[in-house]
Amino acid sequence: MADSNTYRAFALFVQGERVLNCTEYTPVDMKIIEDDFKTGAMDTAITLDGGMEKMSASFKVWSTV
């Protein structure tokens, strides 16, 4: 259940306010999109950076309600 990419014992701030009872945070998994590019005069394609995939992070908040 525990992921090696999960942080514990930290302070989380959202829009300048501290989030209380935050128990777990999973950071953004950054992945680069690569595209093959070939023109008519090229013998073989080259790999170009096509940007990044959509990024999202998650966190869990503990509550007694």
PQR file with spaces between the fields and no chain letter, atoms N, CA, C, O and H, PARSE charges and radii, in Angstrom:
ATOM       1  N    MET     1       0.818   -1.191    0.000 -0.4000 1.5000
ATOM       2  CA   MET     1       0.000    0.000    0.000 -0.0000 2.0000
ATOM       3  C    MET     1       0.865    1.259    0.000  0.5500 1.7000
ATOM       4  O    MET     1       0.486    2.262   -0.606 -0.5500 1.4000
ATOM       5  N    ALA     2       2.002    1.227    0.657 -0.4000 1.5000
ATOM       6  CA   ALA     2       2.872    2.399    0.699 -0.0000 2.0000
ATOM       7  C    ALA     2       3.652    2.506   -0.607  0.5500 1.7000
ATOM       8  O    ALA     2       4.291    1.549   -1.045 -0.5500 1.4000
ATOM       9  H    ALA     2       2.310    0.413    1.149  0.4000 1.0000
ATOM      10  N    ASP     3       3.590    3.666   -1.207 -0.4000 1.5000
ATOM      11  CA   ASP     3       4.300    3.921   -2.456 -0.0000 2.0000
ATOM      12  C    ASP     3       5.623    4.608   -2.129  0.5500 1.7000
ATOM      13  O    ASP     3       5.682    5.435   -1.219 -0.5500 1.4000
ATOM      14  H    ASP     3       3.071    4.443   -0.851  0.4000 1.0000
ATOM      15  N    SER     4       6.672    4.277   -2.854 -0.4000 1.5000
ATOM      16  CA   SER     4       7.974    4.888   -2.595 -0.0000 2.0000
ATOM      17  C    SER     4       8.000    6.356   -3.004  0.5500 1.7000
ATOM      18  O    SER     4       8.937    7.074   -2.655 -0.5500 1.4000
ATOM      19  H    SER     4       6.624    3.605   -3.593  0.4000 1.0000
ATOM      20  N    ASN     5       6.987    6.814   -3.737 -0.4000 1.5000
ATOM      21  CA   ASN     5       6.918    8.193   -4.198 -0.0000 2.0000
ATOM      22  C    ASN     5       5.882    8.983   -3.395  0.5500 1.7000
ATOM      23  O    ASN     5       5.307    9.940   -3.912 -0.5500 1.4000
ATOM      24  H    ASN     5       6.226    6.231   -4.020  0.4000 1.0000
ATOM      25  N    THR     6       5.635    8.598   -2.140 -0.4000 1.5000
ATOM      26  CA   THR     6       4.661    9.258   -1.283 -0.0000 2.0000
ATOM      27  C    THR     6       5.390    9.884   -0.099  0.5500 1.7000
ATOM      28  O    THR     6       6.221    9.231    0.533 -0.5500 1.4000
ATOM      29  H    THR     6       6.102    7.820   -1.719  0.4000 1.0000
ATOM      30  N    TYR     7       5.084   11.148    0.206 -0.4000 1.5000
ATOM      31  CA   TYR     7       5.730   11.864    1.295 -0.0000 2.0000
ATOM      32  C    TYR     7       4.868   11.801    2.550  0.5500 1.7000
ATOM      33  O    TYR     7       3.639   11.788    2.471 -0.5500 1.4000
ATOM      34  H    TYR     7       4.409   11.678   -0.307  0.4000 1.0000
ATOM      35  N    ARG     8       5.520   11.763    3.705 -0.4000 1.5000
ATOM      36  CA   ARG     8       4.829   11.791    4.992 -0.0000 2.0000
ATOM      37  C    ARG     8       5.551   12.778    5.921  0.5500 1.7000
ATOM      38  O    ARG     8       6.720   13.093    5.701 -0.5500 1.4000
ATOM      39  H    ARG     8       6.518   11.774    3.769  0.4000 1.0000
ATOM      40  N    ALA     9       4.854   13.265    6.955 -0.4000 1.5000
ATOM      41  CA   ALA     9       5.403   14.198    7.941 -0.0000 2.0000
ATOM      42  C    ALA     9       5.853   15.494    7.270  0.5500 1.7000
ATOM      43  O    ALA     9       7.052   15.757    7.173 -0.5500 1.4000
ATOM      44  H    ALA     9       3.904   13.009    7.133  0.4000 1.0000
ATOM      45  N    PHE    10       4.911   16.294    6.812 -0.4000 1.5000
ATOM      46  CA   PHE    10       5.192   17.517    6.072 -0.0000 2.0000
ATOM      47  C    PHE    10       4.069   18.522    6.333  0.5500 1.7000
ATOM      48  O    PHE    10       3.081   18.192    6.988 -0.5500 1.4000
ATOM      49  H    PHE    10       3.937   16.081    6.890  0.4000 1.0000
ATOM      50  N    ALA    11       4.217   19.731    5.828 -0.4000 1.5000
ATOM      51  CA   ALA    11       3.174   20.754    5.890 -0.0000 2.0000
ATOM      52  C    ALA    11       2.722   21.052    4.466  0.5500 1.7000
ATOM      53  O    ALA    11       3.551   21.274    3.584 -0.5500 1.4000
ATOM      54  H    ALA    11       5.020   19.999    5.296  0.4000 1.0000
ATOM      55  N    LEU    12       1.409   21.059    4.240 -0.4000 1.5000
ATOM      56  CA   LEU    12       0.856   21.325    2.914 -0.0000 2.0000
ATOM      57  C    LEU    12       0.154   22.678    2.933  0.5500 1.7000
ATOM      58  O    LEU    12      -0.684   22.938    3.796 -0.5500 1.4000
ATOM      59  H    LEU    12       0.735   20.879    4.957  0.4000 1.0000
ATOM      60  N    PHE    13       0.499   23.534    1.978 -0.4000 1.5000
ATOM      61  CA   PHE    13      -0.122   24.846    1.854 -0.0000 2.0000
ATOM      62  C    PHE    13      -0.846   24.925    0.521  0.5500 1.7000
ATOM      63  O    PHE    13      -0.275   24.597   -0.519 -0.5500 1.4000
ATOM      64  H    PHE    13       1.180   23.323    1.277  0.4000 1.0000
ATOM      65  N    VAL    14      -2.118   25.366    0.547 -0.4000 1.5000
ATOM      66  CA   VAL    14      -2.923   25.543   -0.657 -0.0000 2.0000
ATOM      67  C    VAL    14      -3.396   26.988   -0.672  0.5500 1.7000
ATOM      68  O    VAL    14      -4.105   27.414    0.239 -0.5500 1.4000
ATOM      69  H    VAL    14      -2.581   25.632    1.392  0.4000 1.0000
ATOM      70  N    GLN    15      -3.018   27.739   -1.681 -0.4000 1.5000
ATOM      71  CA   GLN    15      -3.353   29.153   -1.842 -0.0000 2.0000
ATOM      72  C    GLN    15      -2.989   29.957   -0.595  0.5500 1.7000
ATOM      73  O    GLN    15      -3.756   30.816   -0.159 -0.5500 1.4000
ATOM      74  H    GLN    15      -2.441   27.392   -2.422  0.4000 1.0000
ATOM      75  N    GLY    16      -1.823   29.677   -0.026 -0.4000 1.5000
ATOM      76  CA   GLY    16      -1.316   30.424    1.112 -0.0000 2.0000
ATOM      77  C    GLY    16      -1.845   29.990    2.464  0.5500 1.7000
ATOM      78  O    GLY    16      -1.427   30.547    3.479 -0.5500 1.4000
ATOM      79  H    GLY    16      -1.200   28.979   -0.380  0.4000 1.0000
ATOM      80  N    GLU    17      -2.746   29.019    2.524 -0.4000 1.5000
ATOM      81  CA   GLU    17      -3.310   28.546    3.785 -0.0000 2.0000
ATOM      82  C    GLU    17      -2.799   27.140    4.080  0.5500 1.7000
ATOM      83  O    GLU    17      -2.701   26.305    3.181 -0.5500 1.4000
ATOM      84  H    GLU    17      -3.086   28.567    1.700  0.4000 1.0000
ATOM      85  N    ARG    18      -2.474   26.885    5.356 -0.4000 1.5000
ATOM      86  CA   ARG    18      -1.994   25.553    5.741 -0.0000 2.0000
ATOM      87  C    ARG    18      -3.176   24.592    5.831  0.5500 1.7000
ATOM      88  O    ARG    18      -4.202   24.914    6.430 -0.5500 1.4000
ATOM      89  H    ARG    18      -2.554   27.563    6.087  0.4000 1.0000
ATOM      90  N    VAL    19      -3.028   23.417    5.236 -0.4000 1.5000
ATOM      91  CA   VAL    19      -4.058   22.379    5.286 -0.0000 2.0000
ATOM      92  C    VAL    19      -3.753   21.494    6.490  0.5500 1.7000
ATOM      93  O    VAL    19      -2.705   20.850    6.550 -0.5500 1.4000
ATOM      94  H    VAL    19      -2.195   23.155    4.749  0.4000 1.0000
ATOM      95  N    LEU    20      -4.680   21.468    7.451 -0.4000 1.5000
ATOM      96  CA   LEU    20      -4.487   20.674    8.655 -0.0000 2.0000
ATOM      97  C    LEU    20      -4.881   19.225    8.409  0.5500 1.7000
ATOM      98  O    LEU    20      -5.701   18.934    7.537 -0.5500 1.4000
ATOM      99  H    LEU    20      -5.531   21.991    7.402  0.4000 1.0000
ATOM     100  N    ASN    21      -4.296   18.327    9.177 -0.4000 1.5000
ATOM     101  CA   ASN    21      -4.594   16.890    9.140 -0.0000 2.0000
ATOM     102  C    ASN    21      -4.318   16.248    7.787  0.5500 1.7000
ATOM     103  O    ASN    21      -4.976   15.275    7.419 -0.5500 1.4000
ATOM     104  H    ASN    21      -3.631   18.563    9.885  0.4000 1.0000
ATOM     105  N    CYS    22      -3.373   16.769    7.060 -0.4000 1.5000
ATOM     106  CA   CYS    22      -2.989   16.154    5.796 -0.0000 2.0000
ATOM     107  C    CYS    22      -2.075   14.977    6.122  0.5500 1.7000
ATOM     108  O    CYS    22      -1.058   15.148    6.796 -0.5500 1.4000
ATOM     109  H    CYS    22      -2.838   17.559    7.360  0.4000 1.0000
ATOM     110  N    THR    23      -2.432   13.786    5.647 -0.4000 1.5000
ATOM     111  CA   THR    23      -1.690   12.584    6.027 -0.0000 2.0000
ATOM     112  C    THR    23      -0.808   12.032    4.924  0.5500 1.7000
ATOM     113  O    THR    23       0.143   11.304    5.211 -0.5500 1.4000
ATOM     114  H    THR    23      -3.257   13.647    5.100  0.4000 1.0000
ATOM     115  N    GLU    24      -1.091   12.355    3.676 -0.4000 1.5000
ATOM     116  CA   GLU    24      -0.338   11.757    2.580 -0.0000 2.0000
ATOM     117  C    GLU    24      -0.368   12.671    1.361  0.5500 1.7000
ATOM     118  O    GLU    24      -1.394   13.285    1.068 -0.5500 1.4000
ATOM     119  H    GLU    24      -1.863   12.946    3.443  0.4000 1.0000
ATOM     120  N    TYR    25       0.754   12.762    0.650 -0.4000 1.5000
ATOM     121  CA   TYR    25       0.860   13.582   -0.560 -0.0000 2.0000
ATOM     122  C    TYR    25       1.607   12.792   -1.622  0.5500 1.7000
ATOM     123  O    TYR    25       2.680   12.250   -1.358 -0.5500 1.4000
ATOM     124  H    TYR    25       1.587   12.263    0.888  0.4000 1.0000
ATOM     125  N    THR    26       1.045   12.726   -2.814 -0.4000 1.5000
ATOM     126  CA   THR    26       1.698   12.068   -3.938 -0.0000 2.0000
ATOM     127  C    THR    26       2.012   13.131   -4.986  0.5500 1.7000
ATOM     128  O    THR    26       1.089   13.742   -5.525 -0.5500 1.4000
ATOM     129  H    THR    26       0.173   13.167   -3.028  0.4000 1.0000
ATOM     130  N    PRO    27       3.291   13.370   -5.290 -0.5600 1.5000
ATOM     131  CA   PRO    27       3.666   14.447   -6.202  0.2800 2.0000
ATOM     132  C    PRO    27       3.368   14.121   -7.660  0.5500 1.7000
ATOM     133  O    PRO    27       2.946   13.015   -7.999 -0.5500 1.4000
ATOM     134  N    VAL    28       3.596   15.092   -8.488 -0.4000 1.5000
ATOM     135  CA   VAL    28       3.379   14.965   -9.926 -0.0000 2.0000
ATOM     136  C    VAL    28       4.350   13.939  -10.504  0.5500 1.7000
ATOM     137  O    VAL    28       5.535   13.944  -10.171 -0.5500 1.4000
ATOM     138  H    VAL    28       3.939   15.990   -8.212  0.4000 1.0000
ATOM     139  N    ASP    29       3.849   13.065  -11.364 -0.4000 1.5000
ATOM     140  CA   ASP    29       4.692   12.118  -12.089 -0.0000 2.0000
ATOM     141  C    ASP    29       4.951   12.731  -13.461  0.5500 1.7000
ATOM     142  O    ASP    29       4.086   12.699  -14.336 -0.5500 1.4000
ATOM     143  H    ASP    29       2.886   13.060  -11.634  0.4000 1.0000
ATOM     144  N    MET    30       6.148   13.291  -13.644 -0.4000 1.5000
ATOM     145  CA   MET    30       6.451   14.037  -14.863 -0.0000 2.0000
ATOM     146  C    MET    30       6.920   13.098  -15.967  0.5500 1.7000
ATOM     147  O    MET    30       7.902   12.373  -15.805 -0.5500 1.4000
ATOM     148  H    MET    30       6.851   13.318  -12.933  0.4000 1.0000
ATOM     149  N    LYS    31       6.206   13.120  -17.093 -0.4000 1.5000
ATOM     150  CA   LYS    31       6.554   12.284  -18.238 -0.0000 2.0000
ATOM     151  C    LYS    31       6.620   13.149  -19.488  0.5500 1.7000
ATOM     152  O    LYS    31       5.733   13.964  -19.741 -0.5500 1.4000
ATOM     153  H    LYS    31       5.409   13.709  -17.225  0.4000 1.0000
ATOM     154  N    ILE    32       7.677   12.964  -20.262 -0.4000 1.5000
ATOM     155  CA   ILE    32       7.872   13.720  -21.496 -0.0000 2.0000
ATOM     156  C    ILE    32       7.306   12.933  -22.668  0.5500 1.7000
ATOM     157  O    ILE    32       7.520   11.725  -22.778 -0.5500 1.4000
ATOM     158  H    ILE    32       8.397   12.302  -20.056  0.4000 1.0000
ATOM     159  N    ILE    33       6.587   13.618  -23.535 -0.4000 1.5000
ATOM     160  CA   ILE    33       6.056   13.012  -24.751 -0.0000 2.0000
ATOM     161  C    ILE    33       7.107   13.161  -25.840  0.5500 1.7000
ATOM     162  O    ILE    33       7.602   14.262  -26.085 -0.5500 1.4000
ATOM     163  H    ILE    33       6.413   14.599  -23.446  0.4000 1.0000
ATOM     164  N    GLU    34       7.446   12.062  -26.490 -0.4000 1.5000
ATOM     165  CA   GLU    34       8.432   12.098  -27.569 -0.0000 2.0000
ATOM     166  C    GLU    34       7.752   11.755  -28.887  0.5500 1.7000
ATOM     167  O    GLU    34       6.958   10.817  -28.960 -0.5500 1.4000
ATOM     168  H    GLU    34       7.043   11.168  -26.291  0.4000 1.0000
ATOM     169  N    ASP    35       8.066   12.517  -29.924 -0.4000 1.5000
ATOM     170  CA   ASP    35       7.502   12.306  -31.254 -0.0000 2.0000
ATOM     171  C    ASP    35       8.628   12.020  -32.239  0.5500 1.7000
ATOM     172  O    ASP    35       9.720   12.577  -32.128 -0.5500 1.4000
ATOM     173  H    ASP    35       8.711   13.279  -29.866  0.4000 1.0000
ATOM     174  N    ASP    36       8.353   11.152  -33.195 -0.4000 1.5000
ATOM     175  CA   ASP    36       9.308   10.906  -34.281 -0.0000 2.0000
ATOM     176  C    ASP    36       9.048   11.904  -35.399  0.5500 1.7000
ATOM     177  O    ASP    36       7.899   12.139  -35.772 -0.5500 1.4000
ATOM     178  H    ASP    36       7.466   10.699  -33.285  0.4000 1.0000
ATOM     179  N    PHE    37      10.121   12.495  -35.936 -0.4000 1.5000
ATOM     180  CA   PHE    37      10.011   13.512  -36.972 -0.0000 2.0000
ATOM     181  C    PHE    37      10.873   13.104  -38.155  0.5500 1.7000
ATOM     182  O    PHE    37      12.046   12.765  -37.998 -0.5500 1.4000
ATOM     183  H    PHE    37      11.055   12.304  -35.632  0.4000 1.0000
ATOM     184  N    LYS    38      10.279   13.140  -39.341 -0.4000 1.5000
ATOM     185  CA   LYS    38      11.019   12.788  -40.550 -0.0000 2.0000
ATOM     186  C    LYS    38      10.488   13.618  -41.711  0.5500 1.7000
ATOM     187  O    LYS    38       9.283   13.673  -41.954 -0.5500 1.4000
ATOM     188  H    LYS    38       9.326   13.415  -39.469  0.4000 1.0000
ATOM     189  N    THR    39      11.410   14.263  -42.426 -0.4000 1.5000
ATOM     190  CA   THR    39      11.041   14.995  -43.635 -0.0000 2.0000
ATOM     191  C    THR    39      11.378   14.138  -44.849  0.5500 1.7000
ATOM     192  O    THR    39      11.945   13.055  -44.708 -0.5500 1.4000
ATOM     193  H    THR    39      12.389   14.218  -42.228  0.4000 1.0000
ATOM     194  N    GLY    40      11.039   14.608  -46.013 -0.4000 1.5000
ATOM     195  CA   GLY    40      11.283   13.841  -47.229 -0.0000 2.0000
ATOM     196  C    GLY    40      12.750   13.616  -47.534  0.5500 1.7000
ATOM     197  O    GLY    40      13.095   12.623  -48.174 -0.5500 1.4000
ATOM     198  H    GLY    40      10.578   15.488  -46.128  0.4000 1.0000
ATOM     199  N    ALA    41      13.630   14.517  -47.091 -0.4000 1.5000
ATOM     200  CA   ALA    41      15.053   14.400  -47.402 -0.0000 2.0000
ATOM     201  C    ALA    41      15.830   13.604  -46.351  0.5500 1.7000
ATOM     202  O    ALA    41      17.035   13.407  -46.501 -0.5500 1.4000
ATOM     203  H    ALA    41      13.349   15.324  -46.571  0.4000 1.0000
ATOM     204  N    MET    42      15.161   13.147  -45.295 -0.4000 1.5000
ATOM     205  CA   MET    42      15.855   12.424  -44.224 -0.0000 2.0000
ATOM     206  C    MET    42      15.781   10.920  -44.460  0.5500 1.7000
ATOM     207  O    MET    42      14.754   10.404  -44.901 -0.5500 1.4000
ATOM     208  H    MET    42      14.182   13.307  -45.173  0.4000 1.0000
ATOM     209  N    ASP    43      16.873   10.220  -44.165 -0.4000 1.5000
ATOM     210  CA   ASP    43      16.897    8.764  -44.300 -0.0000 2.0000
ATOM     211  C    ASP    43      16.155    8.076  -43.155  0.5500 1.7000
ATOM     212  O    ASP    43      15.488    7.062  -43.363 -0.5500 1.4000
ATOM     213  H    ASP    43      17.708   10.638  -43.807  0.4000 1.0000
ATOM     214  N    THR    44      16.273    8.624  -41.959 -0.4000 1.5000
ATOM     215  CA   THR    44      15.628    8.022  -40.792 -0.0000 2.0000
ATOM     216  C    THR    44      15.025    9.118  -39.922  0.5500 1.7000
ATOM     217  O    THR    44      15.443   10.274  -39.986 -0.5500 1.4000
ATOM     218  H    THR    44      16.815    9.447  -41.790  0.4000 1.0000
ATOM     219  N    ALA    45      14.056    8.751  -39.121 -0.4000 1.5000
ATOM     220  CA   ALA    45      13.383    9.722  -38.255 -0.0000 2.0000
ATOM     221  C    ALA    45      14.245   10.040  -37.038  0.5500 1.7000
ATOM     222  O    ALA    45      15.047    9.217  -36.597 -0.5500 1.4000
ATOM     223  H    ALA    45      13.717    7.812  -39.069  0.4000 1.0000
ATOM     224  N    ILE    46      14.066   11.248  -36.502 -0.4000 1.5000
ATOM     225  CA   ILE    46      14.717   11.634  -35.254 -0.0000 2.0000
ATOM     226  C    ILE    46      13.635   11.836  -34.202  0.5500 1.7000
ATOM     227  O    ILE    46      12.483   12.116  -34.533 -0.5500 1.4000
ATOM     228  H    ILE    46      13.415   11.917  -36.860  0.4000 1.0000
ATOM     229  N    THR    47      14.004   11.696  -32.951 -0.4000 1.5000
ATOM     230  CA   THR    47      13.061   11.860  -31.853 -0.0000 2.0000
ATOM     231  C    THR    47      13.120   13.294  -31.348  0.5500 1.7000
ATOM     232  O    THR    47      14.196   13.814  -31.051 -0.5500 1.4000
ATOM     233  H    THR    47      14.940   11.469  -32.682  0.4000 1.0000
ATOM     234  N    LEU    48      11.952   13.931  -31.255 -0.4000 1.5000
ATOM     235  CA   LEU    48      11.850   15.296  -30.745 -0.0000 2.0000
ATOM     236  C    LEU    48      10.992   15.314  -29.493  0.5500 1.7000
ATOM     237  O    LEU    48      10.118   14.467  -29.307 -0.5500 1.4000
ATOM     238  H    LEU    48      11.079   13.509  -31.497  0.4000 1.0000
ATOM     239  N    ASP    49      11.255   16.289  -28.642 -0.4000 1.5000
ATOM     240  CA   ASP    49      10.459   16.496  -27.438 -0.0000 2.0000
ATOM     241  C    ASP    49       9.116   17.087  -27.841  0.5500 1.7000
ATOM     242  O    ASP    49       9.068   18.159  -28.444 -0.5500 1.4000
ATOM     243  H    ASP    49      11.965   16.977  -28.793  0.4000 1.0000
ATOM     244  N    GLY    50       8.025   16.401  -27.514 -0.4000 1.5000
ATOM     245  CA   GLY    50       6.691   16.867  -27.872 -0.0000 2.0000
ATOM     246  C    GLY    50       5.962   17.533  -26.726  0.5500 1.7000
ATOM     247  O    GLY    50       4.758   17.773  -26.821 -0.5500 1.4000
ATOM     248  H    GLY    50       8.064   15.530  -27.023  0.4000 1.0000
ATOM     249  N    GLY    51       6.663   17.840  -25.638 -0.4000 1.5000
ATOM     250  CA   GLY    51       6.027   18.468  -24.484 -0.0000 2.0000
ATOM     251  C    GLY    51       5.891   17.481  -23.338  0.5500 1.7000
ATOM     252  O    GLY    51       6.608   16.483  -23.274 -0.5500 1.4000
ATOM     253  H    GLY    51       7.641   17.645  -25.560  0.4000 1.0000
ATOM     254  N    MET    52       4.966   17.769  -22.436 -0.4000 1.5000
ATOM     255  CA   MET    52       4.764   16.916  -21.266 -0.0000 2.0000
ATOM     256  C    MET    52       3.317   16.478  -21.181  0.5500 1.7000
ATOM     257  O    MET    52       2.417   17.144  -21.692 -0.5500 1.4000
ATOM     258  H    MET    52       4.383   18.580  -22.487  0.4000 1.0000
ATOM     259  N    GLU    53       3.107   15.332  -20.520 -0.4000 1.5000
ATOM     260  CA   GLU    53       1.750   14.866  -20.278 -0.0000 2.0000
ATOM     261  C    GLU    53       1.098   15.751  -19.218  0.5500 1.7000
ATOM     262  O    GLU    53       1.777   16.496  -18.512 -0.5500 1.4000
ATOM     263  H    GLU    53       3.839   14.790  -20.105  0.4000 1.0000
ATOM     264  N    LYS    54      -0.219   15.658  -19.120 -0.4000 1.5000
ATOM     265  CA   LYS    54      -0.962   16.419  -18.125 -0.0000 2.0000
ATOM     266  C    LYS    54      -0.460   16.058  -16.726  0.5500 1.7000
ATOM     267  O    LYS    54      -0.271   14.883  -16.412 -0.5500 1.4000
ATOM     268  H    LYS    54      -0.770   15.052  -19.694  0.4000 1.0000
ATOM     269  N    MET    55      -0.245   17.084  -15.882 -0.4000 1.5000
ATOM     270  CA   MET    55       0.291   16.861  -14.547 -0.0000 2.0000
ATOM     271  C    MET    55      -0.801   16.995  -13.499  0.5500 1.7000
ATOM     272  O    MET    55      -1.649   17.883  -13.587 -0.5500 1.4000
ATOM     273  H    MET    55      -0.399   18.038  -16.137  0.4000 1.0000
ATOM     274  N    SER    56      -0.778   16.114  -12.511 -0.4000 1.5000
ATOM     275  CA   SER    56      -1.702   16.220  -11.385 -0.0000 2.0000
ATOM     276  C    SER    56      -1.059   15.593  -10.156  0.5500 1.7000
ATOM     277  O    SER    56      -0.336   14.601  -10.255 -0.5500 1.4000
ATOM     278  H    SER    56      -0.089   15.393  -12.440  0.4000 1.0000
ATOM     279  N    ALA    57      -1.328   16.179   -9.007 -0.4000 1.5000
ATOM     280  CA   ALA    57      -0.839   15.667   -7.731 -0.0000 2.0000
ATOM     281  C    ALA    57      -2.052   15.358   -6.863  0.5500 1.7000
ATOM     282  O    ALA    57      -3.152   15.840   -7.133 -0.5500 1.4000
ATOM     283  H    ALA    57      -1.915   16.985   -8.926  0.4000 1.0000
ATOM     284  N    SER    58      -1.853   14.558   -5.825 -0.4000 1.5000
ATOM     285  CA   SER    58      -2.976   14.235   -4.942 -0.0000 2.0000
ATOM     286  C    SER    58      -2.514   14.273   -3.493  0.5500 1.7000
ATOM     287  O    SER    58      -1.334   14.086   -3.198 -0.5500 1.4000
ATOM     288  H    SER    58      -0.959   14.166   -5.606  0.4000 1.0000
ATOM     289  N    PHE    59      -3.467   14.518   -2.591 -0.4000 1.5000
ATOM     290  CA   PHE    59      -3.176   14.473   -1.169 -0.0000 2.0000
ATOM     291  C    PHE    59      -4.405   13.974   -0.429  0.5500 1.7000
ATOM     292  O    PHE    59      -5.533   14.143   -0.892 -0.5500 1.4000
ATOM     293  H    PHE    59      -4.426   14.670   -2.831  0.4000 1.0000
ATOM     294  N    LYS    60      -4.176   13.353    0.735 -0.4000 1.5000
ATOM     295  CA   LYS    60      -5.261   12.832    1.567 -0.0000 2.0000
ATOM     296  C    LYS    60      -5.319   13.646    2.840  0.5500 1.7000
ATOM     297  O    LYS    60      -4.291   13.977    3.431 -0.5500 1.4000
ATOM     298  H    LYS    60      -3.259   13.216    1.111  0.4000 1.0000
ATOM     299  N    VAL    61      -6.540   13.967    3.260 -0.4000 1.5000
ATOM     300  CA   VAL    61      -6.760   14.751    4.468 -0.0000 2.0000
ATOM     301  C    VAL    61      -7.570   13.905    5.442  0.5500 1.7000
ATOM     302  O    VAL    61      -8.580   13.314    5.061 -0.5500 1.4000
ATOM     303  H    VAL    61      -7.375   13.698    2.780  0.4000 1.0000
ATOM     304  N    TRP    62      -7.133   13.846    6.691 -0.4000 1.5000
ATOM     305  CA   TRP    62      -7.802   13.076    7.725 -0.0000 2.0000
ATOM     306  C    TRP    62      -8.874   13.929    8.387  0.5500 1.7000
ATOM     307  O    TRP    62      -8.651   15.112    8.643 -0.5500 1.4000
ATOM     308  H    TRP    62      -6.312   14.327    7.000  0.4000 1.0000
ATOM     309  N    SER    63     -10.036   13.343    8.667 -0.4000 1.5000
ATOM     310  CA   SER    63     -11.126   14.082    9.303 -0.0000 2.0000
ATOM     311  C    SER    63     -11.900   13.162   10.234  0.5500 1.7000
ATOM     312  O    SER    63     -11.930   11.949   10.026 -0.5500 1.4000
ATOM     313  H    SER    63     -10.217   12.382    8.459  0.4000 1.0000
ATOM     314  N    THR    64     -12.530   13.734   11.267 -0.4000 1.5000
ATOM     315  CA   THR    64     -13.338   12.949   12.204 -0.0000 2.0000
ATOM     316  C    THR    64     -14.824   13.081   11.924  0.5500 1.7000
ATOM     317  O    THR    64     -15.632   12.461   12.616 -0.5500 1.4000
ATOM     318  H    THR    64     -12.506   14.719   11.437  0.4000 1.0000
ATOM     319  N    VAL    65     -15.201   13.858   10.944 -0.4000 1.5000
ATOM     320  CA   VAL    65     -16.623   14.094   10.651 -0.0000 2.0000
ATOM     321  C    VAL    65     -17.207   12.944    9.894  0.5500 1.7000
ATOM     322  O    VAL    65     -18.392   12.963    9.560 -0.5500 1.4000
ATOM     323  H    VAL    65     -14.544   14.361   10.382  0.4000 1.0000
